Amino acid sequence: MTCVLCTVARSTVADHYPLTRRELLASHADPDDPARGRGLCARCHNKHTAASSPGGWAARG
């Protein structure tokens, strides 16, 4: 399977989408449900995470 963002590299990372894992947990949704994610390559996942989570994914919001 290829990355859904760049459509070139192999998908190797499960990305929570469209809500973050933190948002899914706050809404009492199952964050591990495959329907709540997408496959990304590591490069696209890191780029997306850096843009959407300033300070890192573990930063307190």
Secondary structure, 3 states (H helix, E strand, C coil): CECCCCCCCECCEEEECCCCHHHHHHCCCCCCCHHHEEEECHHHHHHHHHHHCCCCCCCCC
